[in-house]
Amino acid sequence: MSGRMAWRFESRWHTIREPQVLRESVTPEGLLVVRDNEEAQQLEMATIHKPLLTSTLHGLQQEYSCFGAVCRLAKRWLAAQLFADDITEDTADLLVASLFLQPAPFTPPGSPQVGFLRFLHLLSSFEWRNNPLIVNLNNQLTAADYTEIKNSFMASRESLPVMFIATPNDKNSSMWTKRAPTVQMLQRVMTVAAESLKVLECQLMDGKRIQDVRVVMRPPLDAYDVLIHLHPKQVPLLSQAVDPPSVNFSRGVMAQGAAHSGGALPVIDYNPVFLYLSELREAFGDLALFFCDPYGGTVIAVLWKPKAFAPAPFKTSQVSARTVKVTGNEAKTVPNVEAILEDFQVLGKDLVKSVEAKTDKWSF
């Protein structure tokens, strides 16, 4: 065996072995205990499952030329409708793959437009509560496997993800949708997908109407409680927005041409919107959900968590962003919404243009 082949074999062996090592621990008595954990799952996903899925989807693209275009349309719609954190890119790829691998009663989509319409139809009409979505990658599943997956799904339905996607290498756990979406968010996705499909079908049926897919890329913001408007100049991916501004902003261009030695350096991989979103979720994740279009979105939508506004017993360790209300001899705390909205503005500083409260239902 050549040195290069030996190195590749050893590297591959260590990659497969590492997640298992993270699951192993030794007790004080010297016993080897194997327990699954978050770190091992993430490493296994990054080093084993995602590369395998990527190579499989590449083969699908080689067979169906419009597969990649349908995936891009589906992901752009999900991002524009603020669902990118609930339906991940890998999940979207599998949903689109199912349209090509199990197209009955149709034939596989022959154009990106047809594929996108079927993607919306799948999202809005599939009975996620009662059925698993089985994606037969590489045609590896047999009729017996289908029966086994469905029986296992029905037997363990209450403990499984609300959106269950089975593949040949993941028949019983739906690893791609284990963390998201929730029941409420899936229902929201289905509703918006149904409305988007209806709009596009009306465009197709009426030959006099302008065919503009961007209509279904604009999210309905009335359903959210707070809107955080961002300064467009501070959004690095603004050119990728659904409705990019007519005025372009020059970024990273020196007024006097090339920079002199020792001058300013270009900023690489810096996205203040992502950083701000991460800080919001870390500071207020127990009170609200935050949504944003990662591709040039200038609005962060906020949805309050109803349970977070229930009065809680007073504890000195849990008074952050809360105000105390005393009733008789009992002191309870509730979120201080006015202060939280002010914190949104302060935390964003030059990035945030304004904070708009759409509802006051937290006061009920």
Secondary structure as a PSIPRED ss2 file (coil, helix, strand):
# PSIPRED VFORMAT (PSIPRED V4.0)

   1 M C   1.000  0.000  0.000
   2 S C   1.000  0.000  0.000
   3 G H   0.000  1.000  0.000
   4 R H   0.000  1.000  0.000
   5 M H   0.000  1.000  0.000
   6 A H   0.000  1.000  0.000
   7 W H   0.000  1.000  0.000
   8 R H   0.000  1.000  0.000
   9 F H   0.000  1.000  0.000
  10 E H   0.000  1.000  0.000
  11 S H   0.000  1.000  0.000
  12 R H   0.000  1.000  0.000
  13 W H   0.000  1.000  0.000
  14 H H   0.000  1.000  0.000
  15 T H   0.000  1.000  0.000
  16 I H   0.000  1.000  0.000
  17 R H   0.000  1.000  0.000
  18 E H   0.000  1.000  0.000
  19 P H   0.000  1.000  0.000
  20 Q H   0.000  1.000  0.000
  21 V H   0.000  1.000  0.000
  22 L H   0.000  1.000  0.000
  23 R H   0.000  1.000  0.000
  24 E E   0.000  0.000  1.000
  25 S E   0.000  0.000  1.000
  26 V E   0.000  0.000  1.000
  27 T C   1.000  0.000  0.000
  28 P C   1.000  0.000  0.000
  29 E C   1.000  0.000  0.000
  30 G C   1.000  0.000  0.000
  31 L C   1.000  0.000  0.000
  32 L E   0.000  0.000  1.000
  33 V E   0.000  0.000  1.000
  34 V E   0.000  0.000  1.000
  35 R C   1.000  0.000  0.000
  36 D C   1.000  0.000  0.000
  37 N C   1.000  0.000  0.000
  38 E H   0.000  1.000  0.000
  39 E H   0.000  1.000  0.000
  40 A H   0.000  1.000  0.000
  41 Q H   0.000  1.000  0.000
  42 Q H   0.000  1.000  0.000
  43 L H   0.000  1.000  0.000
  44 E H   0.000  1.000  0.000
  45 M H   0.000  1.000  0.000
  46 A H   0.000  1.000  0.000
  47 T H   0.000  1.000  0.000
  48 I H   0.000  1.000  0.000
  49 H H   0.000  1.000  0.000
  50 K H   0.000  1.000  0.000
  51 P H   0.000  1.000  0.000
  52 L H   0.000  1.000  0.000
  53 L H   0.000  1.000  0.000
  54 T H   0.000  1.000  0.000
  55 S H   0.000  1.000  0.000
  56 T H   0.000  1.000  0.000
  57 L H   0.000  1.000  0.000
  58 H H   0.000  1.000  0.000
  59 G H   0.000  1.000  0.000
  60 L H   0.000  1.000  0.000
  61 Q H   0.000  1.000  0.000
  62 Q H   0.000  1.000  0.000
  63 E H   0.000  1.000  0.000
  64 Y C   1.000  0.000  0.000
  65 S C   1.000  0.000  0.000
  66 C C   1.000  0.000  0.000
  67 F H   0.000  1.000  0.000
  68 G H   0.000  1.000  0.000
  69 A H   0.000  1.000  0.000
  70 V H   0.000  1.000  0.000
  71 C H   0.000  1.000  0.000
  72 R H   0.000  1.000  0.000
  73 L H   0.000  1.000  0.000
  74 A H   0.000  1.000  0.000
  75 K H   0.000  1.000  0.000
  76 R H   0.000  1.000  0.000
  77 W H   0.000  1.000  0.000
  78 L H   0.000  1.000  0.000
  79 A H   0.000  1.000  0.000
  80 A H   0.000  1.000  0.000
  81 Q C   1.000  0.000  0.000
  82 L C   1.000  0.000  0.000
  83 F C   1.000  0.000  0.000
  84 A C   1.000  0.000  0.000
  85 D C   1.000  0.000  0.000
  86 D C   1.000  0.000  0.000
  87 I C   1.000  0.000  0.000
  88 T C   1.000  0.000  0.000
  89 E H   0.000  1.000  0.000
  90 D H   0.000  1.000  0.000
  91 T H   0.000  1.000  0.000
  92 A H   0.000  1.000  0.000
  93 D H   0.000  1.000  0.000
  94 L H   0.000  1.000  0.000
  95 L H   0.000  1.000  0.000
  96 V H   0.000  1.000  0.000
  97 A H   0.000  1.000  0.000
  98 S H   0.000  1.000  0.000
  99 L H   0.000  1.000  0.000
 100 F H   0.000  1.000  0.000
 101 L H   0.000  1.000  0.000
 102 Q C   1.000  0.000  0.000
 103 P C   1.000  0.000  0.000
 104 A C   1.000  0.000  0.000
 105 P C   1.000  0.000  0.000
 106 F C   1.000  0.000  0.000
 107 T C   1.000  0.000  0.000
 108 P C   1.000  0.000  0.000
 109 P C   1.000  0.000  0.000
 110 G C   1.000  0.000  0.000
 111 S C   1.000  0.000  0.000
 112 P H   0.000  1.000  0.000
 113 Q H   0.000  1.000  0.000
 114 V H   0.000  1.000  0.000
 115 G H   0.000  1.000  0.000
 116 F H   0.000  1.000  0.000
 117 L H   0.000  1.000  0.000
 118 R H   0.000  1.000  0.000
 119 F H   0.000  1.000  0.000
 120 L H   0.000  1.000  0.000
 121 H H   0.000  1.000  0.000
 122 L H   0.000  1.000  0.000
 123 L H   0.000  1.000  0.000
 124 S H   0.000  1.000  0.000
 125 S H   0.000  1.000  0.000
 126 F C   1.000  0.000  0.000
 127 E C   1.000  0.000  0.000
 128 W C   1.000  0.000  0.000
 129 R C   1.000  0.000  0.000
 130 N C   1.000  0.000  0.000
 131 N C   1.000  0.000  0.000
 132 P C   1.000  0.000  0.000
 133 L E   0.000  0.000  1.000
 134 I E   0.000  0.000  1.000
 135 V C   1.000  0.000  0.000
 136 N C   1.000  0.000  0.000
 137 L H   0.000  1.000  0.000
 138 N H   0.000  1.000  0.000
 139 N H   0.000  1.000  0.000
 140 Q C   1.000  0.000  0.000
 141 L C   1.000  0.000  0.000
 142 T C   1.000  0.000  0.000
 143 A H   0.000  1.000  0.000
 144 A H   0.000  1.000  0.000
 145 D H   0.000  1.000  0.000
 146 Y H   0.000  1.000  0.000
 147 T H   0.000  1.000  0.000
 148 E H   0.000  1.000  0.000
 149 I H   0.000  1.000  0.000
 150 K H   0.000  1.000  0.000
 151 N H   0.000  1.000  0.000
 152 S H   0.000  1.000  0.000
 153 F H   0.000  1.000  0.000
 154 M H   0.000  1.000  0.000
 155 A H   0.000  1.000  0.000
 156 S C   1.000  0.000  0.000
 157 R H   0.000  1.000  0.000
 158 E H   0.000  1.000  0.000
 159 S H   0.000  1.000  0.000
 160 L C   1.000  0.000  0.000
 161 P C   1.000  0.000  0.000
 162 V C   1.000  0.000  0.000
 163 M C   1.000  0.000  0.000
 164 F C   1.000  0.000  0.000
 165 I E   0.000  0.000  1.000
 166 A E   0.000  0.000  1.000
 167 T E   0.000  0.000  1.000
 168 P C   1.000  0.000  0.000
 169 N C   1.000  0.000  0.000
 170 D E   0.000  0.000  1.000
 171 K C   1.000  0.000  0.000
 172 N C   1.000  0.000  0.000
 173 S C   1.000  0.000  0.000
 174 S C   1.000  0.000  0.000
 175 M H   0.000  1.000  0.000
 176 W H   0.000  1.000  0.000
 177 T H   0.000  1.000  0.000
 178 K C   1.000  0.000  0.000
 179 R C   1.000  0.000  0.000
 180 A C   1.000  0.000  0.000
 181 P C   1.000  0.000  0.000
 182 T C   1.000  0.000  0.000
 183 V H   0.000  1.000  0.000
 184 Q H   0.000  1.000  0.000
 185 M H   0.000  1.000  0.000
 186 L H   0.000  1.000  0.000
 187 Q H   0.000  1.000  0.000
 188 R H   0.000  1.000  0.000
 189 V H   0.000  1.000  0.000
 190 M H   0.000  1.000  0.000
 191 T H   0.000  1.000  0.000
 192 V H   0.000  1.000  0.000
 193 A H   0.000  1.000  0.000
 194 A H   0.000  1.000  0.000
 195 E H   0.000  1.000  0.000
 196 S H   0.000  1.000  0.000
 197 L H   0.000  1.000  0.000
 198 K H   0.000  1.000  0.000
 199 V H   0.000  1.000  0.000
 200 L H   0.000  1.000  0.000
 201 E H   0.000  1.000  0.000
 202 C H   0.000  1.000  0.000
 203 Q H   0.000  1.000  0.000
 204 L H   0.000  1.000  0.000
 205 M H   0.000  1.000  0.000
 206 D C   1.000  0.000  0.000
 207 G C   1.000  0.000  0.000
 208 K C   1.000  0.000  0.000
 209 R C   1.000  0.000  0.000
 210 I C   1.000  0.000  0.000
 211 Q C   1.000  0.000  0.000
 212 D C   1.000  0.000  0.000
 213 V H   0.000  1.000  0.000
 214 R H   0.000  1.000  0.000
 215 V H   0.000  1.000  0.000
 216 V H   0.000  1.000  0.000
 217 M H   0.000  1.000  0.000
 218 R C   1.000  0.000  0.000
 219 P C   1.000  0.000  0.000
 220 P C   1.000  0.000  0.000
 221 L C   1.000  0.000  0.000
 222 D C   1.000  0.000  0.000
 223 A C   1.000  0.000  0.000
 224 Y C   1.000  0.000  0.000
 225 D C   1.000  0.000  0.000
 226 V E   0.000  0.000  1.000
 227 L E   0.000  0.000  1.000
 228 I E   0.000  0.000  1.000
 229 H E   0.000  0.000  1.000
 230 L E   0.000  0.000  1.000
 231 H C   1.000  0.000  0.000
 232 P H   0.000  1.000  0.000
 233 K H   0.000  1.000  0.000
 234 Q H   0.000  1.000  0.000
 235 V C   1.000  0.000  0.000
 236 P C   1.000  0.000  0.000
 237 L C   1.000  0.000  0.000
 238 L H   0.000  1.000  0.000
 239 S H   0.000  1.000  0.000
 240 Q H   0.000  1.000  0.000
 241 A C   1.000  0.000  0.000
 242 V C   1.000  0.000  0.000
 243 D C   1.000  0.000  0.000
 244 P C   1.000  0.000  0.000
 245 P C   1.000  0.000  0.000
 246 S C   1.000  0.000  0.000
 247 V C   1.000  0.000  0.000
 248 N C   1.000  0.000  0.000
 249 F C   1.000  0.000  0.000
 250 S C   1.000  0.000  0.000
 251 R C   1.000  0.000  0.000
 252 G C   1.000  0.000  0.000
 253 V C   1.000  0.000  0.000
 254 M C   1.000  0.000  0.000
 255 A C   1.000  0.000  0.000
 256 Q C   1.000  0.000  0.000
 257 G C   1.000  0.000  0.000
 258 A C   1.000  0.000  0.000
 259 A C   1.000  0.000  0.000
 260 H C   1.000  0.000  0.000
 261 S C   1.000  0.000  0.000
 262 G C   1.000  0.000  0.000
 263 G C   1.000  0.000  0.000
 264 A C   1.000  0.000  0.000
 265 L C   1.000  0.000  0.000
 266 P C   1.000  0.000  0.000
 267 V C   1.000  0.000  0.000
 268 I C   1.000  0.000  0.000
 269 D C   1.000  0.000  0.000
 270 Y C   1.000  0.000  0.000
 271 N C   1.000  0.000  0.000
 272 P H   0.000  1.000  0.000
 273 V H   0.000  1.000  0.000
 274 F H   0.000  1.000  0.000
 275 L H   0.000  1.000  0.000
 276 Y H   0.000  1.000  0.000
 277 L H   0.000  1.000  0.000
 278 S H   0.000  1.000  0.000
 279 E H   0.000  1.000  0.000
 280 L H   0.000  1.000  0.000
 281 R H   0.000  1.000  0.000
 282 E H   0.000  1.000  0.000
 283 A H   0.000  1.000  0.000
 284 F H   0.000  1.000  0.000
 285 G C   1.000  0.000  0.000
 286 D C   1.000  0.000  0.000
 287 L C   1.000  0.000  0.000
 288 A E   0.000  0.000  1.000
 289 L E   0.000  0.000  1.000
 290 F E   0.000  0.000  1.000
 291 F E   0.000  0.000  1.000
 292 C E   0.000  0.000  1.000
 293 D C   1.000  0.000  0.000
 294 P C   1.000  0.000  0.000
 295 Y C   1.000  0.000  0.000
 296 G C   1.000  0.000  0.000
 297 G C   1.000  0.000  0.000
 298 T C   1.000  0.000  0.000
 299 V E   0.000  0.000  1.000
 300 I E   0.000  0.000  1.000
 301 A E   0.000  0.000  1.000
 302 V E   0.000  0.000  1.000
 303 L E   0.000  0.000  1.000
 304 W E   0.000  0.000  1.000
 305 K C   1.000  0.000  0.000
 306 P H   0.000  1.000  0.000
 307 K H   0.000  1.000  0.000
 308 A H   0.000  1.000  0.000
 309 F H   0.000  1.000  0.000
 310 A C   1.000  0.000  0.000
 311 P C   1.000  0.000  0.000
 312 A E   0.000  0.000  1.000
 313 P E   0.000  0.000  1.000
 314 F C   1.000  0.000  0.000
 315 K C   1.000  0.000  0.000
 316 T C   1.000  0.000  0.000
 317 S C   1.000  0.000  0.000
 318 Q C   1.000  0.000  0.000
 319 V C   1.000  0.000  0.000
 320 S C   1.000  0.000  0.000
 321 A C   1.000  0.000  0.000
 322 R E   0.000  0.000  1.000
 323 T E   0.000  0.000  1.000
 324 V E   0.000  0.000  1.000
 325 K E   0.000  0.000  1.000
 326 V E   0.000  0.000  1.000
 327 T E   0.000  0.000  1.000
 328 G C   1.000  0.000  0.000
 329 N C   1.000  0.000  0.000
 330 E E   0.000  0.000  1.000
 331 A E   0.000  0.000  1.000
 332 K E   0.000  0.000  1.000
 333 T E   0.000  0.000  1.000
 334 V E   0.000  0.000  1.000
 335 P E   0.000  0.000  1.000
 336 N C   1.000  0.000  0.000
 337 V H   0.000  1.000  0.000
 338 E H   0.000  1.000  0.000
 339 A H   0.000  1.000  0.000
 340 I H   0.000  1.000  0.000
 341 L H   0.000  1.000  0.000
 342 E H   0.000  1.000  0.000
 343 D H   0.000  1.000  0.000
 344 F H   0.000  1.000  0.000
 345 Q H   0.000  1.000  0.000
 346 V H   0.000  1.000  0.000
 347 L H   0.000  1.000  0.000
 348 G H   0.000  1.000  0.000
 349 K C   1.000  0.000  0.000
 350 D C   1.000  0.000  0.000
 351 L C   1.000  0.000  0.000
 352 V E   0.000  0.000  1.000
 353 K E   0.000  0.000  1.000
 354 S E   0.000  0.000  1.000
 355 V E   0.000  0.000  1.000
 356 E E   0.000  0.000  1.000
 357 A E   0.000  0.000  1.000
 358 K C   1.000  0.000  0.000
 359 T C   1.000  0.000  0.000
 360 D C   1.000  0.000  0.000
 361 K H   0.000  1.000  0.000
 362 W H   0.000  1.000  0.000
 363 S H   0.000  1.000  0.000
 364 F C   1.000  0.000  0.000
